[in-house]
Amino acid sequence: MRRRDFIMGFSGAALPLVARAQQATPPPVMGYFSSRSSESEDPIREPFLKALEEGGFVVGRNVAIEYRFSGGGTIDCRRWRPNWLAARS
């Protein structure tokens, strides 16, 4: 058996193991609930995202954030949490 044939056969047998090892798990999801509007949260959101990055969490890479805004209405944000958590389980 030639050396090249042996190496090609060996690497072909290892490919299924490599493919299974490369499957990524989805990043954790944080919920951001606010009774204010999205525009009024902009000054708060930038420092929040910067603090997350300083802590090692980069949105889109190792953490995801889902935002919910009531736009200044009378909706109680505490009512969103059970529905949001139920959608994650």
Short mmCIF file of the C-alpha atoms (twelve columns), coordinates in Angstrom:
data_MODEL
# 
_entry.id   MODEL 
# 
loop_
_atom_site.group_PDB 
_atom_site.id 
_atom_site.type_symbol 
_atom_site.label_atom_id 
_atom_site.label_alt_id 
_atom_site.label_comp_id 
_atom_site.label_asym_id 
_atom_site.label_seq_id 
_atom_site.Cartn_x 
_atom_site.Cartn_y 
_atom_site.Cartn_z 
_atom_site.pdbx_PDB_model_num 
ATOM 1  C CA . MET A 1  0.000   0.000  0.000  1 
ATOM 2  C CA . ARG A 2  1.336   3.368  -0.900 1 
ATOM 3  C CA . ARG A 3  1.829   5.940  1.770  1 
ATOM 4  C CA . ARG A 4  -0.528  8.455  0.112  1 
ATOM 5  C CA . ASP A 5  -3.370  5.907  -0.046 1 
ATOM 6  C CA . PHE A 6  -2.909  5.096  3.624  1 
ATOM 7  C CA . ILE A 7  -3.014  8.772  4.665  1 
ATOM 8  C CA . MET A 8  -6.096  9.474  2.510  1 
ATOM 9  C CA . GLY A 9  -7.906  6.472  3.978  1 
ATOM 10 C CA . PHE A 10 -7.003  7.467  7.519  1 
ATOM 11 C CA . SER A 11 -8.108  11.108 7.074  1 
ATOM 12 C CA . GLY A 12 -11.383 9.974  5.477  1 
ATOM 13 C CA . ALA A 13 -12.130 7.810  8.505  1 
ATOM 14 C CA . ALA A 14 -11.503 10.716 10.886 1 
ATOM 15 C CA . LEU A 15 -13.818 13.206 9.141  1 
ATOM 16 C CA . PRO A 16 -17.051 12.067 10.850 1 
ATOM 17 C CA . LEU A 17 -15.401 12.566 14.240 1 
ATOM 18 C CA . VAL A 18 -14.272 16.065 13.330 1 
ATOM 19 C CA . ALA A 19 -17.701 17.024 11.994 1 
ATOM 20 C CA . ARG A 20 -19.408 16.019 15.235 1 
ATOM 21 C CA . ALA A 21 -16.891 17.960 17.295 1 
ATOM 22 C CA . GLN A 22 -17.541 21.193 15.388 1 
ATOM 23 C CA . GLN A 23 -21.256 21.490 16.139 1 
ATOM 24 C CA . ALA A 24 -21.792 24.670 18.114 1 
ATOM 25 C CA . THR A 25 -24.330 25.201 20.841 1 
ATOM 26 C CA . PRO A 26 -26.464 28.332 20.577 1 
ATOM 27 C CA . PRO A 27 -25.361 31.218 22.774 1 
ATOM 28 C CA . PRO A 28 -27.293 32.020 25.940 1 
ATOM 29 C CA . VAL A 29 -30.101 34.535 25.491 1 
ATOM 30 C CA . MET A 30 -30.623 37.512 27.796 1 
ATOM 31 C CA . GLY A 31 -33.986 39.230 28.090 1 
ATOM 32 C CA . TYR A 32 -34.052 43.033 28.214 1 
ATOM 33 C CA . PHE A 33 -37.474 44.287 29.314 1 
ATOM 34 C CA . SER A 34 -38.350 47.959 29.575 1 
ATOM 35 C CA . SER A 35 -41.550 49.920 30.057 1 
ATOM 36 C CA . ARG A 36 -39.969 52.777 28.092 1 
ATOM 37 C CA . SER A 37 -39.616 53.156 24.329 1 
ATOM 38 C CA . SER A 38 -36.689 51.787 22.378 1 
ATOM 39 C CA . GLU A 39 -35.490 55.304 21.542 1 
ATOM 40 C CA . SER A 40 -35.452 56.365 25.188 1 
ATOM 41 C CA . GLU A 41 -33.315 53.325 26.032 1 
ATOM 42 C CA . ASP A 42 -30.572 54.181 23.505 1 
ATOM 43 C CA . PRO A 43 -28.453 56.217 25.975 1 
ATOM 44 C CA . ILE A 44 -28.611 53.324 28.447 1 
ATOM 45 C CA . ARG A 45 -28.101 50.527 25.926 1 
ATOM 46 C CA . GLU A 46 -24.664 51.606 24.660 1 
ATOM 47 C CA . PRO A 47 -22.977 51.598 28.113 1 
ATOM 48 C CA . PHE A 48 -24.758 48.329 28.898 1 
ATOM 49 C CA . LEU A 49 -23.379 46.636 25.778 1 
ATOM 50 C CA . LYS A 50 -19.915 48.069 26.460 1 
ATOM 51 C CA . ALA A 51 -19.970 46.681 30.008 1 
ATOM 52 C CA . LEU A 52 -20.982 43.275 28.652 1 
ATOM 53 C CA . GLU A 53 -18.044 43.327 26.234 1 
ATOM 54 C CA . GLU A 54 -15.659 44.285 29.041 1 
ATOM 55 C CA . GLY A 55 -16.962 41.248 30.910 1 
ATOM 56 C CA . GLY A 56 -16.225 39.016 27.919 1 
ATOM 57 C CA . PHE A 57 -19.739 38.842 26.444 1 
ATOM 58 C CA . VAL A 58 -19.999 39.924 22.815 1 
ATOM 59 C CA . VAL A 59 -23.491 40.128 21.352 1 
ATOM 60 C CA . GLY A 60 -23.772 37.856 18.349 1 
ATOM 61 C CA . ARG A 61 -20.715 35.819 19.292 1 
ATOM 62 C CA . ASN A 62 -21.249 34.319 22.747 1 
ATOM 63 C CA . VAL A 63 -24.481 35.938 23.950 1 
ATOM 64 C CA . ALA A 64 -27.763 37.070 22.388 1 
ATOM 65 C CA . ILE A 65 -30.140 39.720 23.681 1 
ATOM 66 C CA . GLU A 66 -33.872 39.911 23.030 1 
ATOM 67 C CA . TYR A 67 -35.402 43.316 23.666 1 
ATOM 68 C CA . ARG A 68 -39.009 44.024 24.702 1 
ATOM 69 C CA . PHE A 69 -40.295 47.588 25.013 1 
ATOM 70 C CA . SER A 70 -43.762 48.782 25.918 1 
ATOM 71 C CA . GLY A 71 -43.173 52.274 24.561 1 
ATOM 72 C CA . GLY A 72 -44.061 54.067 27.761 1 
ATOM 73 C CA . GLY A 73 -47.417 52.373 28.073 1 
ATOM 74 C CA . THR A 74 -48.942 50.879 31.157 1 
ATOM 75 C CA . ILE A 75 -47.965 47.300 30.282 1 
ATOM 76 C CA . ASP A 76 -46.411 45.581 33.259 1 
ATOM 77 C CA . CYS A 77 -43.047 44.123 32.185 1 
ATOM 78 C CA . ARG A 78 -43.361 41.406 34.812 1 
ATOM 79 C CA . ARG A 79 -46.081 39.810 32.689 1 
ATOM 80 C CA . TRP A 80 -43.656 39.358 29.784 1 
ATOM 81 C CA . ARG A 81 -41.202 37.247 31.743 1 
ATOM 82 C CA . PRO A 82 -43.256 34.007 32.057 1 
ATOM 83 C CA . ASN A 83 -44.096 34.023 28.344 1 
ATOM 84 C CA . TRP A 84 -40.492 34.769 27.406 1 
ATOM 85 C CA . LEU A 85 -39.157 31.999 29.652 1 
ATOM 86 C CA . ALA A 86 -41.751 29.509 28.377 1 
ATOM 87 C CA . ALA A 87 -40.606 30.157 24.811 1 
ATOM 88 C CA . ARG A 88 -37.028 29.224 25.817 1 
ATOM 89 C CA . SER A 89 -37.837 25.837 27.385 1 
# 
